[in-house]
Amino acid sequence: MRPGADWLAWLLQFAAGLVAGLLLGLAMLWSRNGMRSLWLGSDLIPAFLSGWALVGAGLASWHGDRLWLGRSFRVLPPDGVTHSRTSRIASLTAAVAGGLLVARVILLHLQS
């Protein structure tokens, strides 16, 4: 019998991914000309940042420590993430919803 998801680990990875995705979104906003002139309209910024936060959370909760450590941890590889069907669906839903939100914001920005 396969064990279920470790929900505490999943939640912690999800929270860390939210923060990392938000920081990635902020870096993308400020990458062009600094904070003085953002390339995205102010009405689209919250949706853009929320989308990247969800993408980061979905990826982090799906991959767990492997996302953060990568291949640098050579002696003892990180344990695989124990997922249940529900945790897999939740991770994928968060990542896909975030990606769709970011794509929508970019399309709205290009139309204006």
Biotite code that builds the C-alpha atoms (Angstrom):
import biotite.structure as struc

atoms = struc.array([
    struc.Atom([0.000, 0.000, 0.000], chain_id="A", res_id=1, res_name="MET", atom_name="CA", element="C"),
    struc.Atom([1.311, 3.397, -0.974], chain_id="A", res_id=2, res_name="ARG", atom_name="CA", element="C"),
    struc.Atom([1.562, 6.009, 1.808], chain_id="A", res_id=3, res_name="PRO", atom_name="CA", element="C"),
    struc.Atom([-0.427, 9.223, 1.494], chain_id="A", res_id=4, res_name="GLY", atom_name="CA", element="C"),
    struc.Atom([0.888, 12.720, 1.171], chain_id="A", res_id=5, res_name="ALA", atom_name="CA", element="C"),
    struc.Atom([2.907, 14.423, 3.864], chain_id="A", res_id=6, res_name="ASP", atom_name="CA", element="C"),
    struc.Atom([0.638, 17.448, 4.114], chain_id="A", res_id=7, res_name="TRP", atom_name="CA", element="C"),
    struc.Atom([2.844, 19.448, 6.464], chain_id="A", res_id=8, res_name="LEU", atom_name="CA", element="C"),
    struc.Atom([5.815, 19.131, 4.108], chain_id="A", res_id=9, res_name="ALA", atom_name="CA", element="C"),
    struc.Atom([3.557, 19.890, 1.157], chain_id="A", res_id=10, res_name="TRP", atom_name="CA", element="C"),
    struc.Atom([2.208, 23.017, 2.845], chain_id="A", res_id=11, res_name="LEU", atom_name="CA", element="C"),
    struc.Atom([5.678, 24.259, 3.799], chain_id="A", res_id=12, res_name="LEU", atom_name="CA", element="C"),
    struc.Atom([6.960, 23.720, 0.263], chain_id="A", res_id=13, res_name="GLN", atom_name="CA", element="C"),
    struc.Atom([3.860, 25.454, -1.087], chain_id="A", res_id=14, res_name="PHE", atom_name="CA", element="C"),
    struc.Atom([4.463, 28.474, 1.180], chain_id="A", res_id=15, res_name="ALA", atom_name="CA", element="C"),
    struc.Atom([8.144, 28.667, 0.233], chain_id="A", res_id=16, res_name="ALA", atom_name="CA", element="C"),
    struc.Atom([7.168, 28.462, -3.425], chain_id="A", res_id=17, res_name="GLY", atom_name="CA", element="C"),
    struc.Atom([4.658, 31.287, -2.983], chain_id="A", res_id=18, res_name="LEU", atom_name="CA", element="C"),
    struc.Atom([7.404, 33.549, -1.675], chain_id="A", res_id=19, res_name="VAL", atom_name="CA", element="C"),
    struc.Atom([9.912, 32.478, -4.336], chain_id="A", res_id=20, res_name="ALA", atom_name="CA", element="C"),
    struc.Atom([7.355, 32.937, -7.125], chain_id="A", res_id=21, res_name="GLY", atom_name="CA", element="C"),
    struc.Atom([6.403, 36.367, -5.805], chain_id="A", res_id=22, res_name="LEU", atom_name="CA", element="C"),
    struc.Atom([10.059, 37.408, -5.735], chain_id="A", res_id=23, res_name="LEU", atom_name="CA", element="C"),
    struc.Atom([10.512, 36.088, -9.276], chain_id="A", res_id=24, res_name="LEU", atom_name="CA", element="C"),
    struc.Atom([7.499, 38.113, -10.407], chain_id="A", res_id=25, res_name="GLY", atom_name="CA", element="C"),
    struc.Atom([8.872, 41.240, -8.747], chain_id="A", res_id=26, res_name="LEU", atom_name="CA", element="C"),
    struc.Atom([12.234, 40.698, -10.421], chain_id="A", res_id=27, res_name="ALA", atom_name="CA", element="C"),
    struc.Atom([10.495, 40.422, -13.793], chain_id="A", res_id=28, res_name="MET", atom_name="CA", element="C"),
    struc.Atom([8.554, 43.623, -13.190], chain_id="A", res_id=29, res_name="LEU", atom_name="CA", element="C"),
    struc.Atom([11.615, 45.617, -12.252], chain_id="A", res_id=30, res_name="TRP", atom_name="CA", element="C"),
    struc.Atom([13.986, 44.099, -14.773], chain_id="A", res_id=31, res_name="SER", atom_name="CA", element="C"),
    struc.Atom([13.539, 46.648, -17.535], chain_id="A", res_id=32, res_name="ARG", atom_name="CA", element="C"),
    struc.Atom([14.128, 50.151, -16.144], chain_id="A", res_id=33, res_name="ASN", atom_name="CA", element="C"),
    struc.Atom([14.102, 49.767, -12.408], chain_id="A", res_id=34, res_name="GLY", atom_name="CA", element="C"),
    struc.Atom([11.321, 50.707, -10.031], chain_id="A", res_id=35, res_name="MET", atom_name="CA", element="C"),
    struc.Atom([10.692, 54.139, -11.494], chain_id="A", res_id=36, res_name="ARG", atom_name="CA", element="C"),
    struc.Atom([8.941, 52.929, -14.620], chain_id="A", res_id=37, res_name="SER", atom_name="CA", element="C"),
    struc.Atom([7.288, 49.530, -14.452], chain_id="A", res_id=38, res_name="LEU", atom_name="CA", element="C"),
    struc.Atom([6.568, 47.988, -17.852], chain_id="A", res_id=39, res_name="TRP", atom_name="CA", element="C"),
    struc.Atom([3.200, 46.668, -16.733], chain_id="A", res_id=40, res_name="LEU", atom_name="CA", element="C"),
    struc.Atom([0.164, 48.787, -15.933], chain_id="A", res_id=41, res_name="GLY", atom_name="CA", element="C"),
    struc.Atom([-0.602, 49.207, -12.249], chain_id="A", res_id=42, res_name="SER", atom_name="CA", element="C"),
    struc.Atom([-4.011, 47.528, -12.585], chain_id="A", res_id=43, res_name="ASP", atom_name="CA", element="C"),
    struc.Atom([-2.382, 44.306, -13.849], chain_id="A", res_id=44, res_name="LEU", atom_name="CA", element="C"),
    struc.Atom([0.436, 44.069, -11.285], chain_id="A", res_id=45, res_name="ILE", atom_name="CA", element="C"),
    struc.Atom([-1.484, 42.185, -8.535], chain_id="A", res_id=46, res_name="PRO", atom_name="CA", element="C"),
    struc.Atom([-2.684, 39.523, -10.989], chain_id="A", res_id=47, res_name="ALA", atom_name="CA", element="C"),
    struc.Atom([0.809, 39.191, -12.477], chain_id="A", res_id=48, res_name="PHE", atom_name="CA", element="C"),
    struc.Atom([2.417, 38.716, -9.064], chain_id="A", res_id=49, res_name="LEU", atom_name="CA", element="C"),
    struc.Atom([-0.328, 36.335, -7.934], chain_id="A", res_id=50, res_name="SER", atom_name="CA", element="C"),
    struc.Atom([0.174, 34.240, -11.050], chain_id="A", res_id=51, res_name="GLY", atom_name="CA", element="C"),
    struc.Atom([3.901, 33.907, -10.508], chain_id="A", res_id=52, res_name="TRP", atom_name="CA", element="C"),
    struc.Atom([3.351, 33.124, -6.830], chain_id="A", res_id=53, res_name="ALA", atom_name="CA", element="C"),
    struc.Atom([0.985, 30.290, -7.785], chain_id="A", res_id=54, res_name="LEU", atom_name="CA", element="C"),
    struc.Atom([3.422, 28.949, -10.370], chain_id="A", res_id=55, res_name="VAL", atom_name="CA", element="C"),
    struc.Atom([6.202, 28.916, -7.772], chain_id="A", res_id=56, res_name="GLY", atom_name="CA", element="C"),
    struc.Atom([3.954, 27.291, -5.181], chain_id="A", res_id=57, res_name="ALA", atom_name="CA", element="C"),
    struc.Atom([2.791, 24.604, -7.575], chain_id="A", res_id=58, res_name="GLY", atom_name="CA", element="C"),
    struc.Atom([6.310, 23.743, -8.672], chain_id="A", res_id=59, res_name="LEU", atom_name="CA", element="C"),
    struc.Atom([7.689, 23.756, -5.135], chain_id="A", res_id=60, res_name="ALA", atom_name="CA", element="C"),
    struc.Atom([4.923, 21.585, -3.737], chain_id="A", res_id=61, res_name="SER", atom_name="CA", element="C"),
    struc.Atom([5.290, 19.156, -6.659], chain_id="A", res_id=62, res_name="TRP", atom_name="CA", element="C"),
    struc.Atom([9.097, 18.787, -6.579], chain_id="A", res_id=63, res_name="HIS", atom_name="CA", element="C"),
    struc.Atom([9.812, 19.496, -2.913], chain_id="A", res_id=64, res_name="GLY", atom_name="CA", element="C"),
    struc.Atom([13.461, 19.619, -1.880], chain_id="A", res_id=65, res_name="ASP", atom_name="CA", element="C"),
    struc.Atom([14.629, 18.557, -5.316], chain_id="A", res_id=66, res_name="ARG", atom_name="CA", element="C"),
    struc.Atom([13.596, 21.969, -6.634], chain_id="A", res_id=67, res_name="LEU", atom_name="CA", element="C"),
    struc.Atom([15.693, 23.824, -4.070], chain_id="A", res_id=68, res_name="TRP", atom_name="CA", element="C"),
    struc.Atom([18.711, 21.514, -3.897], chain_id="A", res_id=69, res_name="LEU", atom_name="CA", element="C"),
    struc.Atom([18.906, 20.449, -7.519], chain_id="A", res_id=70, res_name="GLY", atom_name="CA", element="C"),
    struc.Atom([21.897, 18.279, -8.287], chain_id="A", res_id=71, res_name="ARG", atom_name="CA", element="C"),
    struc.Atom([24.153, 19.925, -5.727], chain_id="A", res_id=72, res_name="SER", atom_name="CA", element="C"),
    struc.Atom([23.248, 17.413, -3.023], chain_id="A", res_id=73, res_name="PHE", atom_name="CA", element="C"),
    struc.Atom([25.390, 14.467, -4.131], chain_id="A", res_id=74, res_name="ARG", atom_name="CA", element="C"),
    struc.Atom([26.119, 12.307, -1.070], chain_id="A", res_id=75, res_name="VAL", atom_name="CA", element="C"),
    struc.Atom([22.570, 11.676, 0.107], chain_id="A", res_id=76, res_name="LEU", atom_name="CA", element="C"),
    struc.Atom([19.958, 12.610, -2.449], chain_id="A", res_id=77, res_name="PRO", atom_name="CA", element="C"),
    struc.Atom([16.830, 14.267, -1.075], chain_id="A", res_id=78, res_name="PRO", atom_name="CA", element="C"),
    struc.Atom([13.886, 12.023, -0.409], chain_id="A", res_id=79, res_name="ASP", atom_name="CA", element="C"),
    struc.Atom([11.254, 11.902, -3.076], chain_id="A", res_id=80, res_name="GLY", atom_name="CA", element="C"),
    struc.Atom([8.038, 13.736, -2.439], chain_id="A", res_id=81, res_name="VAL", atom_name="CA", element="C"),
    struc.Atom([5.251, 11.511, -1.175], chain_id="A", res_id=82, res_name="THR", atom_name="CA", element="C"),
    struc.Atom([2.118, 12.571, -2.989], chain_id="A", res_id=83, res_name="HIS", atom_name="CA", element="C"),
    struc.Atom([-1.422, 11.438, -2.809], chain_id="A", res_id=84, res_name="SER", atom_name="CA", element="C"),
    struc.Atom([-3.754, 11.940, -5.725], chain_id="A", res_id=85, res_name="ARG", atom_name="CA", element="C"),
    struc.Atom([-5.185, 15.020, -4.003], chain_id="A", res_id=86, res_name="THR", atom_name="CA", element="C"),
    struc.Atom([-1.793, 16.633, -3.394], chain_id="A", res_id=87, res_name="SER", atom_name="CA", element="C"),
    struc.Atom([-0.762, 15.986, -7.006], chain_id="A", res_id=88, res_name="ARG", atom_name="CA", element="C"),
    struc.Atom([-3.947, 17.588, -8.284], chain_id="A", res_id=89, res_name="ILE", atom_name="CA", element="C"),
    struc.Atom([-3.559, 20.552, -5.921], chain_id="A", res_id=90, res_name="ALA", atom_name="CA", element="C"),
    struc.Atom([0.037, 21.176, -7.035], chain_id="A", res_id=91, res_name="SER", atom_name="CA", element="C"),
    struc.Atom([-0.799, 20.909, -10.718], chain_id="A", res_id=92, res_name="LEU", atom_name="CA", element="C"),
    struc.Atom([-3.890, 23.078, -10.336], chain_id="A", res_id=93, res_name="THR", atom_name="CA", element="C"),
    struc.Atom([-1.902, 25.823, -8.616], chain_id="A", res_id=94, res_name="ALA", atom_name="CA", element="C"),
    struc.Atom([0.850, 25.792, -11.251], chain_id="A", res_id=95, res_name="ALA", atom_name="CA", element="C"),
    struc.Atom([-1.551, 25.718, -14.204], chain_id="A", res_id=96, res_name="VAL", atom_name="CA", element="C"),
    struc.Atom([-3.812, 28.406, -12.728], chain_id="A", res_id=97, res_name="ALA", atom_name="CA", element="C"),
    struc.Atom([-0.802, 30.619, -12.089], chain_id="A", res_id=98, res_name="GLY", atom_name="CA", element="C"),
    struc.Atom([0.520, 30.086, -15.610], chain_id="A", res_id=99, res_name="GLY", atom_name="CA", element="C"),
    struc.Atom([-2.857, 30.910, -17.120], chain_id="A", res_id=100, res_name="LEU", atom_name="CA", element="C"),
    struc.Atom([-3.109, 34.037, -14.968], chain_id="A", res_id=101, res_name="LEU", atom_name="CA", element="C"),
    struc.Atom([0.329, 35.233, -16.079], chain_id="A", res_id=102, res_name="VAL", atom_name="CA", element="C"),
    struc.Atom([-0.520, 34.515, -19.720], chain_id="A", res_id=103, res_name="ALA", atom_name="CA", element="C"),
    struc.Atom([-3.791, 36.420, -19.391], chain_id="A", res_id=104, res_name="ARG", atom_name="CA", element="C"),
    struc.Atom([-2.049, 39.426, -17.878], chain_id="A", res_id=105, res_name="VAL", atom_name="CA", element="C"),
    struc.Atom([0.560, 39.466, -20.634], chain_id="A", res_id=106, res_name="ILE", atom_name="CA", element="C"),
    struc.Atom([-2.119, 39.208, -23.319], chain_id="A", res_id=107, res_name="LEU", atom_name="CA", element="C"),
    struc.Atom([-4.088, 42.059, -21.722], chain_id="A", res_id=108, res_name="LEU", atom_name="CA", element="C"),
    struc.Atom([-0.918, 44.132, -21.585], chain_id="A", res_id=109, res_name="HIS", atom_name="CA", element="C"),
    struc.Atom([-0.169, 43.481, -25.257], chain_id="A", res_id=110, res_name="LEU", atom_name="CA", element="C"),
    struc.Atom([-3.693, 44.460, -26.280], chain_id="A", res_id=111, res_name="GLN", atom_name="CA", element="C"),
    struc.Atom([-3.478, 47.848, -24.597], chain_id="A", res_id=112, res_name="SER", atom_name="CA", element="C"),
])
